[in-house]
Amino acid sequence: MPFHEILEAEGHLIDSHILERIFDTVVEYEGRFEVQQFHIGRTNSDPSRLRLRVEAPNQQQMDRMMTQLLGLGCSPVDGGDAEWKVVEKNCCAPEDFYSTTNHRTFVRVQSQWIEVENQRMDAMVVLEGNRAFCRRLRDLRAGDRVLVGMRGIRVVPESKERDRLHFAFMSNGISSERQVETAVRQTAALIQQARAAQQKVIVVAGPVVVHTGGAPHLAKLIRGGYVQALLAGNALGVHDIEAALLGTSLGVRLADGRQEEHGHRNHMRAINAIYHAGGIAPAVRSGKLTSGIMYECVKAGVPFVLAGSLRDDGPLPDTITDMNRAQDAYAEQLRGAGVVLCLGSMLHSIAVGNMSPSWVKIICVDINPAVATKVSDRGTGQAIGVVTDVGLFLDLLARTLVKE
Protein backbone atom coordinates (compact mmCIF):
# COMPACT_ATOMS: atom_id res chain seq x y z
CA MET A 1 0.00 0.00 0.00
CA PRO A 2 1.67 3.24 -1.14
CA PHE A 3 0.08 5.60 1.41
CA HIS A 4 1.36 5.37 4.97
CA GLU A 5 1.84 7.34 8.20
CA ILE A 6 3.83 6.79 11.38
CA LEU A 7 1.61 7.58 14.38
CA GLU A 8 2.09 7.84 18.13
CA ALA A 9 -0.43 7.58 20.96
CA GLU A 10 -0.06 7.82 24.73
CA GLY A 11 -2.37 7.19 27.67
CA HIS A 12 -4.21 4.34 29.39
CA LEU A 13 -4.57 2.64 26.03
CA ILE A 14 -5.38 -0.87 27.25
CA ASP A 15 -7.82 -0.43 30.14
CA SER A 16 -9.68 2.33 28.26
CA HIS A 17 -10.03 -0.02 25.22
CA ILE A 18 -8.45 2.67 23.02
CA LEU A 19 -5.83 0.28 21.62
CA GLU A 20 -8.39 -2.12 20.16
CA ARG A 21 -10.38 0.80 18.75
CA ILE A 22 -7.26 2.07 16.98
CA PHE A 23 -6.66 -1.35 15.41
CA ASP A 24 -10.33 -1.75 14.48
CA THR A 25 -10.38 1.68 12.82
CA VAL A 26 -7.42 0.83 10.59
CA VAL A 27 -9.08 -2.42 9.48
CA GLU A 28 -12.45 -0.70 8.98
CA TYR A 29 -10.90 1.67 6.44
CA GLU A 30 -9.26 -1.21 4.56
CA GLY A 31 -5.83 -0.39 5.92
CA ARG A 32 -3.00 -2.31 7.57
CA PHE A 33 -1.06 -1.59 10.73
CA GLU A 34 2.32 -2.56 12.12
CA VAL A 35 3.14 -1.96 15.79
CA GLN A 36 6.68 -0.62 15.85
CA GLN A 37 6.91 0.08 19.58
CA PHE A 38 4.63 -0.49 22.55
CA HIS A 39 5.38 0.34 26.16
CA ILE A 40 2.83 -0.77 28.77
CA GLY A 41 2.38 1.45 31.81
CA ARG A 42 3.28 -0.35 35.01
CA THR A 43 1.56 1.88 37.59
CA ASN A 44 -1.73 3.76 37.93
CA SER A 45 -0.11 6.99 36.79
CA ASP A 46 2.24 5.51 34.17
CA PRO A 47 0.73 5.78 30.65
CA SER A 48 1.21 3.30 27.84
CA ARG A 49 2.93 4.46 24.65
CA LEU A 50 2.31 3.23 21.12
CA ARG A 51 4.19 3.83 17.88
CA LEU A 52 2.31 2.52 14.87
CA ARG A 53 2.75 2.44 11.09
CA VAL A 54 -0.56 2.52 9.24
CA GLU A 55 -1.10 2.01 5.51
CA ALA A 56 -4.06 2.68 3.22
CA PRO A 57 -4.78 1.79 -0.43
CA ASN A 58 -5.39 5.41 -1.50
CA GLN A 59 -5.24 8.98 -0.20
CA GLN A 60 -8.99 9.22 0.33
CA GLN A 61 -9.02 6.16 2.61
CA MET A 62 -5.96 7.47 4.42
CA ASP A 63 -7.61 10.84 5.06
CA ARG A 64 -10.79 9.21 6.37
CA MET A 65 -8.78 6.85 8.55
CA MET A 66 -6.64 9.67 9.94
CA THR A 67 -9.73 11.70 10.84
CA GLN A 68 -10.91 8.85 13.06
CA LEU A 69 -7.48 8.04 14.48
CA LEU A 70 -6.89 11.66 15.52
CA GLY A 71 -10.01 11.44 17.68
CA LEU A 72 -8.53 8.34 19.37
CA GLY A 73 -5.39 10.21 20.35
CA CYS A 74 -3.08 9.25 17.47
CA SER A 75 -0.87 11.96 15.98
CA PRO A 76 1.65 11.80 13.12
CA VAL A 77 5.27 11.60 14.28
CA ASP A 78 6.51 13.98 11.59
CA GLY A 79 3.36 16.09 11.35
CA GLY A 80 5.09 19.46 11.75
CA ASP A 81 3.19 22.60 12.71
CA ALA A 82 -0.56 22.96 12.35
CA GLU A 83 -1.85 24.59 9.16
CA TRP A 84 -4.10 27.65 9.23
CA LYS A 85 -6.21 29.44 6.64
CA VAL A 86 -7.82 32.86 6.83
CA VAL A 87 -11.62 33.12 6.84
CA GLU A 88 -12.78 35.22 3.90
CA LYS A 89 -16.45 35.62 4.85
CA ASN A 90 -18.35 35.64 8.14
CA CYS A 91 -19.67 32.20 9.18
CA CYS A 92 -17.80 30.48 6.34
CA ALA A 93 -14.90 28.16 7.15
CA PRO A 94 -12.39 26.89 4.60
CA GLU A 95 -13.51 23.63 3.01
CA ASP A 96 -10.78 21.56 4.72
CA PHE A 97 -11.42 22.89 8.25
CA TYR A 98 -10.74 20.65 11.24
CA SER A 99 -13.87 19.79 13.22
CA THR A 100 -13.24 19.36 16.94
CA THR A 101 -14.14 16.53 19.29
CA ASN A 102 -15.01 17.08 22.96
CA HIS A 103 -11.61 15.72 24.02
CA ARG A 104 -8.69 17.83 25.22
CA THR A 105 -6.86 19.09 22.11
CA PHE A 106 -3.43 20.57 21.44
CA VAL A 107 -2.13 22.27 18.29
CA ARG A 108 1.49 22.75 17.30
CA VAL A 109 2.45 26.38 16.66
CA GLN A 110 6.08 27.28 15.92
CA SER A 111 7.18 23.85 17.21
CA GLN A 112 5.33 24.37 20.54
CA TRP A 113 2.22 22.47 21.62
CA ILE A 114 -0.53 24.76 22.95
CA GLU A 115 -3.83 23.63 24.45
CA VAL A 116 -7.06 24.63 22.74
CA GLU A 117 -9.35 26.59 25.05
CA ASN A 118 -13.14 26.37 25.45
CA GLN A 119 -13.08 22.75 24.27
CA ARG A 120 -16.32 21.42 22.77
CA MET A 121 -17.33 19.18 19.90
CA ASP A 122 -18.30 20.25 16.37
CA ALA A 123 -16.40 23.54 16.45
CA MET A 124 -13.49 25.11 14.55
CA VAL A 125 -10.12 25.99 16.11
CA VAL A 126 -9.14 29.65 15.74
CA LEU A 127 -5.63 30.97 16.41
CA GLU A 128 -5.26 34.35 18.11
CA GLY A 129 -1.62 35.22 18.79
CA ASN A 130 -0.18 32.31 20.76
CA ARG A 131 -3.60 31.05 21.96
CA ALA A 132 -6.10 28.76 20.25
CA PHE A 133 -9.85 28.62 20.87
CA CYS A 134 -12.82 26.47 19.88
CA ARG A 135 -15.29 28.60 17.99
CA ARG A 136 -18.65 27.72 16.49
CA LEU A 137 -19.22 28.11 12.76
CA ARG A 138 -21.72 30.92 13.26
CA ASP A 139 -19.16 32.88 15.29
CA LEU A 140 -16.42 32.87 12.63
CA ARG A 141 -15.50 36.29 11.28
CA ALA A 142 -13.59 37.34 8.20
CA GLY A 143 -9.91 37.47 9.05
CA ASP A 144 -9.97 34.65 11.62
CA ARG A 145 -7.18 32.08 11.23
CA VAL A 146 -8.82 28.62 11.24
CA LEU A 147 -7.14 25.23 11.71
CA VAL A 148 -7.26 23.08 8.57
CA GLY A 149 -6.05 19.61 7.63
CA MET A 150 -4.87 17.03 10.14
CA ARG A 151 -1.25 18.01 10.79
CA GLY A 152 0.03 19.43 14.03
CA ILE A 153 -3.01 18.24 16.02
CA ARG A 154 -2.95 16.12 19.15
CA VAL A 155 -6.17 14.85 20.75
CA VAL A 156 -6.12 13.36 24.26
CA PRO A 157 -9.20 11.16 24.90
CA GLU A 158 -10.35 10.84 28.48
CA SER A 159 -8.93 7.60 29.78
CA LYS A 160 -10.48 5.20 32.21
CA GLU A 161 -8.85 6.10 35.50
CA ARG A 162 -7.85 2.96 37.34
CA ASP A 163 -8.80 4.35 40.73
CA ARG A 164 -12.05 6.10 39.81
CA LEU A 165 -15.48 5.22 41.18
CA HIS A 166 -16.84 2.27 39.22
CA PHE A 167 -20.44 2.69 38.14
CA ALA A 168 -22.46 -0.44 37.59
CA PHE A 169 -25.64 1.12 36.25
CA MET A 170 -27.77 -1.04 34.02
CA SER A 171 -27.93 -0.02 30.37
CA ASN A 172 -31.15 -1.93 29.83
CA GLY A 173 -34.21 -2.30 31.99
CA ILE A 174 -35.05 -0.55 35.27
CA SER A 175 -32.54 -0.75 38.07
CA SER A 176 -33.51 -2.40 41.33
CA GLU A 177 -33.85 -0.47 44.58
CA ARG A 178 -30.40 -1.50 45.71
CA GLN A 179 -28.78 -0.39 42.45
CA VAL A 180 -30.55 2.99 42.56
CA GLU A 181 -29.24 3.56 46.08
CA THR A 182 -25.74 2.62 44.91
CA ALA A 183 -26.05 5.06 42.00
CA VAL A 184 -27.17 7.79 44.38
CA ARG A 185 -24.23 7.22 46.74
CA GLN A 186 -21.74 7.34 43.87
CA THR A 187 -23.39 10.42 42.39
CA ALA A 188 -23.24 12.12 45.79
CA ALA A 189 -19.53 11.26 46.03
CA LEU A 190 -18.86 12.78 42.60
CA ILE A 191 -20.74 15.94 43.57
CA GLN A 192 -18.76 16.24 46.79
CA GLN A 193 -15.50 15.73 44.89
CA ALA A 194 -16.46 18.45 42.41
CA ARG A 195 -17.30 20.91 45.16
CA ALA A 196 -14.05 20.12 47.00
CA ALA A 197 -12.20 20.89 43.75
CA GLN A 198 -14.18 24.16 43.45
CA GLN A 199 -15.92 22.93 40.32
CA LYS A 200 -19.54 23.69 39.53
CA VAL A 201 -22.42 21.22 39.75
CA ILE A 202 -24.92 21.96 36.98
CA VAL A 203 -28.47 20.60 36.91
CA VAL A 204 -30.30 20.14 33.61
CA ALA A 205 -33.94 19.49 34.42
CA GLY A 206 -37.15 18.73 32.58
CA PRO A 207 -40.73 19.22 33.88
CA VAL A 208 -40.82 15.56 34.92
CA VAL A 209 -38.94 16.71 38.04
CA VAL A 210 -42.16 18.44 39.11
CA HIS A 211 -44.54 15.75 37.84
CA THR A 212 -42.73 13.01 39.83
CA GLY A 213 -42.63 15.01 43.06
CA GLY A 214 -38.94 15.78 42.82
CA ALA A 215 -39.23 19.58 43.03
CA PRO A 216 -38.95 19.83 46.86
CA HIS A 217 -35.86 17.62 46.80
CA LEU A 218 -34.16 19.63 44.03
CA ALA A 219 -35.07 22.78 45.96
CA LYS A 220 -33.41 21.25 49.00
CA LEU A 221 -30.21 20.59 47.03
CA ILE A 222 -30.18 24.19 45.78
CA ARG A 223 -30.74 25.48 49.30
CA GLY A 224 -27.91 23.26 50.55
CA GLY A 225 -25.41 24.74 48.07
CA TYR A 226 -25.07 21.66 45.84
CA VAL A 227 -26.29 23.34 42.63
CA GLN A 228 -24.36 26.18 40.96
CA ALA A 229 -26.61 26.63 37.91
CA LEU A 230 -29.94 25.35 36.58
CA LEU A 231 -30.46 24.80 32.85
CA ALA A 232 -33.96 23.96 31.66
CA GLY A 233 -36.77 24.72 29.27
CA ASN A 234 -39.75 26.96 29.79
CA ALA A 235 -41.86 23.98 30.93
CA LEU A 236 -39.78 23.31 34.07
CA GLY A 237 -40.22 26.90 35.21
CA VAL A 238 -43.94 26.97 34.40
CA HIS A 239 -44.84 23.73 36.17
CA ASP A 240 -42.64 24.48 39.17
CA ILE A 241 -44.34 27.85 39.61
CA GLU A 242 -47.78 26.29 38.99
CA ALA A 243 -47.04 23.78 41.76
CA ALA A 244 -45.83 26.51 44.11
CA LEU A 245 -48.76 28.85 43.51
CA LEU A 246 -51.65 26.44 42.90
CA GLY A 247 -50.54 23.00 44.14
CA THR A 248 -50.97 21.37 40.73
CA SER A 249 -48.79 20.20 37.86
CA LEU A 250 -50.52 20.25 34.46
CA GLY A 251 -53.73 20.65 36.41
CA VAL A 252 -53.21 17.49 38.48
CA ARG A 253 -53.14 17.98 42.26
CA LEU A 254 -49.76 16.98 43.64
CA ALA A 255 -51.32 16.09 47.00
CA ASP A 256 -53.55 13.27 45.76
CA GLY A 257 -52.98 12.90 42.00
CA ARG A 258 -56.52 13.93 41.11
CA GLN A 259 -57.50 16.34 38.35
CA GLU A 260 -58.26 19.83 39.65
CA GLU A 261 -61.51 21.36 38.41
CA HIS A 262 -60.59 23.76 35.57
CA GLY A 263 -57.00 22.76 36.29
CA HIS A 264 -56.14 22.73 32.59
CA ARG A 265 -55.70 26.51 32.79
CA ASN A 266 -53.49 26.51 35.89
CA HIS A 267 -50.21 26.64 33.99
CA MET A 268 -51.49 29.72 32.16
CA ARG A 269 -52.53 31.26 35.47
CA ALA A 270 -48.99 30.68 36.73
CA ILE A 271 -47.47 32.37 33.67
CA ASN A 272 -49.92 35.25 34.01
CA ALA A 273 -49.01 35.74 37.67
CA ILE A 274 -45.31 36.01 36.83
CA TYR A 275 -46.04 38.57 34.09
CA HIS A 276 -48.03 40.61 36.61
CA ALA A 277 -45.08 40.47 39.01
CA GLY A 278 -42.61 41.50 36.29
CA GLY A 279 -40.61 38.27 36.22
CA ILE A 280 -39.54 35.39 38.45
CA ALA A 281 -37.11 37.35 40.63
CA PRO A 282 -39.60 40.21 41.22
CA ALA A 283 -42.25 37.59 42.10
CA VAL A 284 -39.92 36.25 44.81
CA ARG A 285 -39.01 39.70 46.11
CA SER A 286 -42.67 40.76 46.29
CA GLY A 287 -43.68 37.63 48.21
CA LYS A 288 -45.85 36.33 45.37
CA LEU A 289 -43.62 33.24 44.88
CA THR A 290 -42.58 31.66 48.18
CA SER A 291 -41.46 28.11 47.38
CA GLY A 292 -40.20 25.79 44.68
CA ILE A 293 -37.16 25.34 42.48
CA MET A 294 -37.20 28.78 40.89
CA TYR A 295 -37.80 30.41 44.27
CA GLU A 296 -34.74 28.69 45.77
CA CYS A 297 -32.58 29.70 42.79
CA VAL A 298 -33.49 33.35 43.28
CA LYS A 299 -33.04 33.22 47.07
CA ALA A 300 -29.67 31.44 46.81
CA GLY A 301 -28.41 33.55 43.89
CA VAL A 302 -28.10 30.45 41.70
CA PRO A 303 -28.24 31.45 38.02
CA PHE A 304 -30.84 29.76 35.85
CA VAL A 305 -31.37 29.66 32.10
CA LEU A 306 -34.78 28.82 30.63
CA ALA A 307 -34.49 28.04 26.90
CA GLY A 308 -37.65 28.37 24.84
CA SER A 309 -39.05 26.07 22.18
CA LEU A 310 -41.73 26.10 19.50
CA ARG A 311 -44.32 24.44 21.74
CA ASP A 312 -44.03 26.80 24.72
CA ASP A 313 -47.10 28.44 26.23
CA GLY A 314 -46.53 32.00 27.31
CA PRO A 315 -43.63 31.65 27.65
CA LEU A 316 -42.46 32.98 30.99
CA PRO A 317 -40.92 36.46 30.71
CA ASP A 318 -37.56 35.02 31.82
CA THR A 319 -37.48 32.43 29.01
CA ILE A 320 -34.95 33.08 26.25
CA THR A 321 -36.73 32.49 22.94
CA ASP A 322 -33.73 33.24 20.69
CA MET A 323 -32.00 29.84 20.32
CA ASN A 324 -28.57 31.35 19.65
CA ARG A 325 -28.80 33.46 22.82
CA ALA A 326 -30.04 30.44 24.79
CA GLN A 327 -27.09 28.33 23.57
CA ASP A 328 -24.69 31.11 24.56
CA ALA A 329 -26.27 31.35 28.01
CA TYR A 330 -26.05 27.57 28.51
CA ALA A 331 -22.39 27.53 27.43
CA GLU A 332 -21.53 30.37 29.79
CA GLN A 333 -22.98 28.55 32.80
CA LEU A 334 -21.20 25.32 31.85
CA ARG A 335 -17.76 26.93 32.17
CA GLY A 336 -15.98 25.44 35.16
CA ALA A 337 -18.40 22.52 35.51
CA GLY A 338 -17.20 19.30 37.12
CA VAL A 339 -20.49 17.38 37.21
CA VAL A 340 -23.66 17.81 35.16
CA LEU A 341 -26.80 16.12 36.49
CA CYS A 342 -29.38 15.63 33.71
CA LEU A 343 -32.88 14.91 35.00
CA GLY A 344 -35.59 13.72 32.63
CA SER A 345 -34.84 15.99 29.67
CA MET A 346 -33.49 14.25 26.58
CA LEU A 347 -33.11 17.21 24.21
CA HIS A 348 -31.54 19.52 26.77
CA SER A 349 -29.26 16.70 27.96
CA ILE A 350 -28.02 16.07 24.40
CA ALA A 351 -27.47 19.81 23.90
CA VAL A 352 -25.48 20.14 27.12
CA GLY A 353 -23.45 17.04 26.26
CA ASN A 354 -22.50 18.62 22.93
CA MET A 355 -21.31 21.76 24.71
CA SER A 356 -19.29 20.00 27.41
CA PRO A 357 -15.68 18.75 27.20
CA SER A 358 -15.17 15.03 27.80
CA TRP A 359 -13.59 15.48 31.24
CA VAL A 360 -16.88 16.80 32.68
CA LYS A 361 -18.84 13.93 34.23
CA ILE A 362 -22.43 13.77 33.02
CA ILE A 363 -25.03 11.73 34.92
CA CYS A 364 -28.23 11.18 32.97
CA VAL A 365 -31.25 10.13 35.07
CA ASP A 366 -34.38 8.99 33.25
CA ILE A 367 -37.01 6.26 33.51
CA ASN A 368 -36.41 5.56 29.79
CA PRO A 369 -33.07 3.78 29.18
CA ALA A 370 -33.03 5.01 25.59
CA VAL A 371 -32.39 8.58 26.77
CA ALA A 372 -28.98 7.85 28.28
CA THR A 373 -28.12 5.77 25.21
CA LYS A 374 -29.01 8.63 22.84
CA VAL A 375 -26.93 11.12 24.84
CA SER A 376 -23.93 8.79 24.62
CA ASP A 377 -24.49 7.95 20.94
CA ARG A 378 -24.39 11.62 20.03
CA GLY A 379 -20.79 11.94 21.11
CA THR A 380 -21.05 12.34 24.86
CA GLY A 381 -19.30 9.09 25.64
CA GLN A 382 -18.59 10.09 29.24
CA ALA A 383 -22.32 10.16 30.10
CA ILE A 384 -23.39 7.71 32.82
CA GLY A 385 -26.97 6.44 32.67
CA VAL A 386 -29.18 5.89 35.71
CA VAL A 387 -32.49 4.25 34.81
CA THR A 388 -34.97 5.14 37.52
CA ASP A 389 -37.76 7.50 38.55
CA VAL A 390 -36.37 11.05 38.71
CA GLY A 391 -38.39 11.94 41.82
CA LEU A 392 -37.10 8.89 43.71
CA PHE A 393 -33.51 9.63 42.67
CA LEU A 394 -33.71 13.25 43.83
CA ASP A 395 -35.29 12.23 47.14
CA LEU A 396 -32.46 9.80 47.89
CA LEU A 397 -29.79 12.21 46.66
CA ALA A 398 -31.07 15.07 48.81
CA ARG A 399 -31.18 12.82 51.86
CA THR A 400 -27.62 11.70 51.21
CA LEU A 401 -26.12 15.16 50.67
CA VAL A 402 -28.17 17.53 52.78
CA LYS A 403 -28.32 16.98 56.52
CA GLU A 404 -31.12 19.13 57.94
C-alpha positions in Angstrom: 0.0 0.0 0.0 1.7 3.2 -1.1 0.1 5.6 1.4 1.4 5.4 5.0 1.8 7.3 8.2 3.8 6.8 11.4 1.6 7.6 14.4 2.1 7.8 18.1 -0.4 7.6 21.0 -0.1 7.8 24.7 -2.4 7.2 27.7 -4.2 4.3 29.4 -4.6 2.6 26.0 -5.4 -0.9 27.2 -7.8 -0.4 30.1 -9.7 2.3 28.3 -10.0 0.0 25.2 -8.5 2.7 23.0 -5.8 0.3 21.6 -8.4 -2.1 20.2 -10.4 0.8 18.8 -7.3 2.1 17.0 -6.7 -1.3 15.4 -10.3 -1.8 14.5 -10.4 1.7 12.8 -7.4 0.8 10.6 -9.1 -2.4 9.5 -12.4 -0.7 9.0 -10.9 1.7 6.4 -9.3 -1.2 4.6 -5.8 -0.4 5.9 -3.0 -2.3 7.6 -1.1 -1.6 10.7 2.3 -2.6 12.1 3.1 -2.0 15.8 6.7 -0.6 15.8 6.9 0.1 19.6 4.6 -0.5 22.6 5.4 0.3 26.2 2.8 -0.8 28.8 2.4 1.5 31.8 3.3 -0.4 35.0 1.6 1.9 37.6 -1.7 3.8 37.9 -0.1 7.0 36.8 2.2 5.5 34.2 0.7 5.8 30.7 1.2 3.3 27.8 2.9 4.5 24.7 2.3 3.2 21.1 4.2 3.8 17.9 2.3 2.5 14.9 2.8 2.4 11.1 -0.6 2.5 9.2 -1.1 2.0 5.5 -4.1 2.7 3.2 -4.8 1.8 -0.4 -5.4 5.4 -1.5 -5.2 9.0 -0.2 -9.0 9.2 0.3 -9.0 6.2 2.6 -6.0 7.5 4.4 -7.6 10.8 5.1 -10.8 9.2 6.4 -8.8 6.9 8.6 -6.6 9.7 9.9 -9.7 11.7 10.8 -10.9 8.8 13.1 -7.5 8.0 14.5 -6.9 11.7 15.5 -10.0 11.4 17.7 -8.5 8.3 19.4 -5.4 10.2 20.4 -3.1 9.2 17.5 -0.9 12.0 16.0 1.7 11.8 13.1 5.3 11.6 14.3 6.5 14.0 11.6 3.4 16.1 11.4 5.1 19.5 11.8 3.2 22.6 12.7 -0.6 23.0 12.4 -1.8 24.6 9.2 -4.1 27.6 9.2 -6.2 29.4 6.6 -7.8 32.9 6.8 -11.6 33.1 6.8 -12.8 35.2 3.9 -16.5 35.6 4.8 -18.3 35.6 8.1 -19.7 32.2 9.2 -17.8 30.5 6.3 -14.9 28.2 7.2 -12.4 26.9 4.6 -13.5 23.6 3.0 -10.8 21.6 4.7 -11.4 22.9 8.2 -10.7 20.6 11.2 -13.9 19.8 13.2 -13.2 19.4 16.9 -14.1 16.5 19.3 -15.0 17.1 23.0 -11.6 15.7 24.0 -8.7 17.8 25.2 -6.9 19.1 22.1 -3.4 20.6 21.4 -2.1 22.3 18.3 1.5 22.8 17.3 2.5 26.4 16.7 6.1 27.3 15.9 7.2 23.9 17.2 5.3 24.4 20.5 2.2 22.5 21.6 -0.5 24.8 23.0 -3.8 23.6 24.5 -7.1 24.6 22.7 -9.4 26.6 25.1 -13.1 26.4 25.5 -13.1 22.8 24.3 -16.3 21.4 22.8 -17.3 19.2 19.9 -18.3 20.3 16.4 -16.4 23.5 16.4 -13.5 25.1 14.5 -10.1 26.0 16.1 -9.1 29.7 15.7 -5.6 31.0 16.4 -5.3 34.3 18.1 -1.6 35.2 18.8 -0.2 32.3 20.8 -3.6 31.0 22.0 -6.1 28.8 20.2 -9.9 28.6 20.9 -12.8 26.5 19.9 -15.3 28.6 18.0 -18.6 27.7 16.5 -19.2 28.1 12.8 -21.7 30.9 13.3 -19.2 32.9 15.3 -16.4 32.9 12.6 -15.5 36.3 11.3 -13.6 37.3 8.2 -9.9 37.5 9.0 -10.0 34.6 11.6 -7.2 32.1 11.2 -8.8 28.6 11.2 -7.1 25.2 11.7 -7.3 23.1 8.6 -6.1 19.6 7.6 -4.9 17.0 10.1 -1.3 18.0 10.8 0.0 19.4 14.0 -3.0 18.2 16.0 -2.9 16.1 19.1 -6.2 14.9 20.7 -6.1 13.4 24.3 -9.2 11.2 24.9 -10.3 10.8 28.5 -8.9 7.6 29.8 -10.5 5.2 32.2 -8.8 6.1 35.5 -7.8 3.0 37.3 -8.8 4.3 40.7 -12.0 6.1 39.8 -15.5 5.2 41.2 -16.8 2.3 39.2 -20.4 2.7 38.1 -22.5 -0.4 37.6 -25.6 1.1 36.2 -27.8 -1.0 34.0 -27.9 0.0 30.4 -31.2 -1.9 29.8 -34.2 -2.3 32.0 -35.1 -0.5 35.3 -32.5 -0.7 38.1 -33.5 -2.4 41.3 -33.8 -0.5 44.6 -30.4 -1.5 45.7 -28.8 -0.4 42.4 -30.5 3.0 42.6 -29.2 3.6 46.1 -25.7 2.6 44.9 -26.0 5.1 42.0 -27.2 7.8 44.4 -24.2 7.2 46.7 -21.7 7.3 43.9 -23.4 10.4 42.4 -23.2 12.1 45.8 -19.5 11.3 46.0 -18.9 12.8 42.6 -20.7 15.9 43.6 -18.8 16.2 46.8 -15.5 15.7 44.9 -16.5 18.4 42.4 -17.3 20.9 45.2 -14.1 20.1 47.0 -12.2 20.9 43.8 -14.2 24.2 43.4 -15.9 22.9 40.3 -19.5 23.7 39.5 -22.4 21.2 39.7 -24.9 22.0 37.0 -28.5 20.6 36.9 -30.3 20.1 33.6 -33.9 19.5 34.4 -37.2 18.7 32.6 -40.7 19.2 33.9 -40.8 15.6 34.9 -38.9 16.7 38.0 -42.2 18.4 39.1 -44.5 15.7 37.8 -42.7 13.0 39.8 -42.6 15.0 43.1 -38.9 15.8 42.8 -39.2 19.6 43.0 -39.0 19.8 46.9 -35.9 17.6 46.8 -34.2 19.6 44.0 -35.1 22.8 46.0 -33.4 21.3 49.0 -30.2 20.6 47.0 -30.2 24.2 45.8 -30.7 25.5 49.3 -27.9 23.3 50.5 -25.4 24.7 48.1 -25.1 21.7 45.8 -26.3 23.3 42.6 -24.4 26.2 41.0 -26.6 26.6 37.9 -29.9 25.4 36.6 -30.5 24.8 32.8 -34.0 24.0 31.7 -36.8 24.7 29.3 -39.8 27.0 29.8 -41.9 24.0 30.9 -39.8 23.3 34.1 -40.2 26.9 35.2 -43.9 27.0 34.4 -44.8 23.7 36.2 -42.6 24.5 39.2 -44.3 27.8 39.6 -47.8 26.3 39.0 -47.0 23.8 41.8 -45.8 26.5 44.1 -48.8 28.9 43.5 -51.6 26.4 42.9 -50.5 23.0 44.1 -51.0 21.4 40.7 -48.8 20.2 37.9 -50.5 20.2 34.5 -53.7 20.6 36.4 -53.2 17.5 38.5 -53.1 18.0 42.3 -49.8 17.0 43.6 -51.3 16.1 47.0 -53.6 13.3 45.8 -53.0 12.9 42.0 -56.5 13.9 41.1 -57.5 16.3 38.4 -58.3 19.8 39.6 -61.5 21.4 38.4 -60.6 23.8 35.6 -57.0 22.8 36.3 -56.1 22.7 32.6 -55.7 26.5 32.8 -53.5 26.5 35.9 -50.2 26.6 34.0 -51.5 29.7 32.2 -52.5 31.3 35.5 -49.0 30.7 36.7 -47.5 32.4 33.7 -49.9 35.3 34.0 -49.0 35.7 37.7 -45.3 36.0 36.8 -46.0 38.6 34.1 -48.0 40.6 36.6 -45.1 40.5 39.0 -42.6 41.5 36.3 -40.6 38.3 36.2 -39.5 35.4 38.5 -37.1 37.3 40.6 -39.6 40.2 41.2 -42.3 37.6 42.1 -39.9 36.3 44.8 -39.0 39.7 46.1 -42.7 40.8 46.3 -43.7 37.6 48.2 -45.8 36.3 45.4 -43.6 33.2 44.9 -42.6 31.7 48.2 -41.5 28.1 47.4 -40.2 25.8 44.7 -37.2 25.3 42.5 -37.2 28.8 40.9 -37.8 30.4 44.3 -34.7 28.7 45.8 -32.6 29.7 42.8 -33.5 33.4 43.3 -33.0 33.2 47.1 -29.7 31.4 46.8 -28.4 33.5 43.9 -28.1 30.4 41.7 -28.2 31.5 38.0 -30.8 29.8 35.8 -31.4 29.7 32.1 -34.8 28.8 30.6 -34.5 28.0 26.9 -37.6 28.4 24.8 -39.0 26.1 22.2 -41.7 26.1 19.5 -44.3 24.4 21.7 -44.0 26.8 24.7 -47.1 28.4 26.2 -46.5 32.0 27.3 -43.6 31.6 27.6 -42.5 33.0 31.0 -40.9 36.5 30.7 -37.6 35.0 31.8 -37.5 32.4 29.0 -35.0 33.1 26.2 -36.7 32.5 22.9 -33.7 33.2 20.7 -32.0 29.8 20.3 -28.6 31.4 19.7 -28.8 33.5 22.8 -30.0 30.4 24.8 -27.1 28.3 23.6 -24.7 31.1 24.6 -26.3 31.3 28.0 -26.0 27.6 28.5 -22.4 27.5 27.4 -21.5 30.4 29.8 -23.0 28.6 32.8 -21.2 25.3 31.8 -17.8 26.9 32.2 -16.0 25.4 35.2 -18.4 22.5 35.5 -17.2 19.3 37.1 -20.5 17.4 37.2 -23.7 17.8 35.2 -26.8 16.1 36.5 -29.4 15.6 33.7 -32.9 14.9 35.0 -35.6 13.7 32.6 -34.8 16.0 29.7 -33.5 14.2 26.6 -33.1 17.2 24.2 -31.5 19.5 26.8 -29.3 16.7 28.0 -28.0 16.1 24.4 -27.5 19.8 23.9 -25.5 20.1 27.1 -23.4 17.0 26.3 -22.5 18.6 22.9 -21.3 21.8 24.7 -19.3 20.0 27.4 -15.7 18.7 27.2 -15.2 15.0 27.8 -13.6 15.5 31.2 -16.9 16.8 32.7 -18.8 13.9 34.2 -22.4 13.8 33.0 -25.0 11.7 34.9 -28.2 11.2 33.0 -31.2 10.1 35.1 -34.4 9.0 33.3 -37.0 6.3 33.5 -36.4 5.6 29.8 -33.1 3.8 29.2 -33.0 5.0 25.6 -32.4 8.6 26.8 -29.0 7.8 28.3 -28.1 5.8 25.2 -29.0 8.6 22.8 -26.9 11.1 24.8 -23.9 8.8 24.6 -24.5 7.9 20.9 -24.4 11.6 20.0 -20.8 11.9 21.1 -21.1 12.3 24.9 -19.3 9.1 25.6 -18.6 10.1 29.2 -22.3 10.2 30.1 -23.4 7.7 32.8 -27.0 6.4 32.7 -29.2 5.9 35.7 -32.5 4.2 34.8 -35.0 5.1 37.5 -37.8 7.5 38.5 -36.4 11.1 38.7 -38.4 11.9 41.8 -37.1 8.9 43.7 -33.5 9.6 42.7 -33.7 13.2 43.8 -35.3 12.2 47.1 -32.5 9.8 47.9 -29.8 12.2 46.7 -31.1 15.1 48.8 -31.2 12.8 51.9 -27.6 11.7 51.2 -26.1 15.2 50.7 -28.2 17.5 52.8 -28.3 17.0 56.5 -31.1 19.1 57.9 
